[in-house]
Amino acid sequence: MGLEIMNKIIVANESLAINNTEALLEINSDILNLHCTGNNTILIKEMGNLTLNIILEDDSILNLYCLNYQKNDNHQVTIKQKNNTVINYHEIVINKTKCNLTIKNELMGSNNKSVLFLRVLSLAQEININVLAEAEKNTQDNLIVEDIKGITDGGKIVVEPHLEIWTHDILANHLVTISNVNPADIFYLMAKGLSFKSAKTLLLKGFLLNALDDYKNILIGGEDNE
Amino acid sequence: MFQIKNLTVKIADKIILNNLNLNLEEGKIHALMGQNGTGKSTLCRVIMHDPDYEIIKGEINYQDKDLTKMATTDIARAGIFMLSQSPVAIEGVTNAEMLRTVLSEKSREPVNIFQFNKKMETICDHLDLPHDFIHRNINLGMSGGERKKNELLHLWMLEPQVILIDEIDSGLDVDALRIVADSLKEYYRKFKPTILIITHHNKLLELIKPDRVYVMKDGQIVATGDYALAEKIENEGFKAFTINGLGNNE
């Protein structure tokens, strides 16, 4: 299913329950409590100042894709996982103004998987990313992967990880790579004949296209949905 | 004539090239040999105006232009191409996208996609590369040998008139070295470019016989000669060459 023909849900209230849903959410409130059961794929464009509270009921899956390139303010996402759940959280941010992102992942039960995938391009000012992961006592077999990559071109990216783990039985990874546009890559491309501007544009575009690669099924349609 | 005059270059307060003089006759194959750390690779990067290196004095003249005063892009567009020993890998940028952009920027005209793809496929066949290399990210996930062939793909697409080959033989097995050498020889037969081969040893030079051989030590040329000089180095090593000891080996 491609973006154009994907179901669009216009959310005016503060609560939404989804079950086996594939949809583009257009959110017209500053708070959304999203209650998930079944297997869901959701796309949100421009989170703005949204506070998004997600609850994954037992045995549920949520693939959440967020694209933020126009309004980057201070959005906050809380993900609560009960038992046997999977959250694949993918977010791309391109910021031109200062912004703060908070993503809080609470593992309340056992046998959950959480992948937090962020790709950030900072073109100006600062972007602060707080990633919090909490695993409660007596939980087990949980997996958290935080995979954050950022590239700066005139801006700044600050990532602060916080882990509160109250159990011995968990696997948690926090992977962060933040860099400027690599001068060696610029030189290589210019030595082939590209102008400085084109070289930089290609590199930034390449970074984003790579991040978008994970979105291809939802953006252009996967085999199952054709 | 590609002429380097009194070139002195430093990086982080260390002099790498020290009053270097070198004339490369047009349309000939030249080999620059020397031990590690003598400044051979630096010379390639300085010719391409790598901003990491500071040119203290000297000139690099090509077609009535001083390359030391030109930007890297303009040097490349003047027809000078560097084949690196360890080219960078670039995530998210494909060979096709980069080459199409270079060609269209240089000619100031859109590239004919059909002809472009056809040429890319022909070159891939010639280099024994699968056609999917055309749309692969530049050097990403490629072995050492594949990266060098990938650089040759760029060379054939861009058709430069001066080629700087920086230790392309390092890390290549016998078969890959032969493919690279055959490709360079064919390019030479077709376009008659000026070639500067930088190498430690004779292996590549046995396959591509140079017209002139230069030995570099401590940032200077300490000996010049024909192919026999390369053979002498292979047999005796670099120890015989000193700055004051040997000016010309002919």
Contacts between the chains, C-beta under 8 A, distances in Angstrom:
chain1	res1	chain2	res2	distance
A	182	B	88	7.6
A	183	B	51	7.4
A	184	B	88	5.4
A	185	B	88	5.6
A	185	B	90	5.5
A	187	B	48	7.8
A	187	B	50	5.8
A	187	B	51	7.1
A	187	B	72	6.4
A	188	B	84	7.8
A	188	B	87	6.6
A	188	B	88	4.9
A	188	B	90	7.2
A	189	B	90	7.5
A	189	B	93	7.7
A	189	B	98	6.5
A	190	B	71	7.4
A	190	B	72	4.0
A	190	B	73	4.8
A	190	B	76	6.8
A	191	B	48	4.8
A	191	B	72	5.5
A	191	B	75	7.7
A	191	B	76	5.5
A	191	B	81	8.0
A	191	B	82	5.6
A	192	B	76	5.9
A	192	B	81	7.9
A	192	B	98	6.5
A	192	B	99	7.8
A	192	B	102	5.4
A	192	B	154	6.2
A	192	B	158	6.8
A	193	B	73	6.2
A	193	B	76	3.9
A	193	B	77	5.0
A	193	B	102	4.2
A	193	B	105	6.9
A	193	B	106	5.7
A	193	B	158	6.7
A	194	B	73	6.4
A	194	B	98	7.0
A	194	B	101	6.0
A	194	B	102	5.5
A	194	B	105	6.7
A	195	B	73	5.2
A	195	B	105	6.2
A	196	B	71	7.7
A	196	B	73	6.8
A	198	B	101	5.6
A	198	B	105	6.3
A	202	B	93	4.9
A	202	B	97	6.8
A	202	B	98	6.5
A	202	B	101	6.7
A	203	B	90	7.0
A	203	B	92	7.6
A	203	B	93	6.6
A	205	B	92	7.0
A	205	B	93	7.7
A	206	B	90	6.5
A	206	B	91	6.0
A	206	B	92	2.4
A	206	B	93	4.2
A	206	B	137	7.5
A	207	B	91	7.1
A	207	B	92	5.6
A	208	B	92	7.5
A	209	B	92	4.9
A	210	B	91	5.6
A	210	B	92	4.2
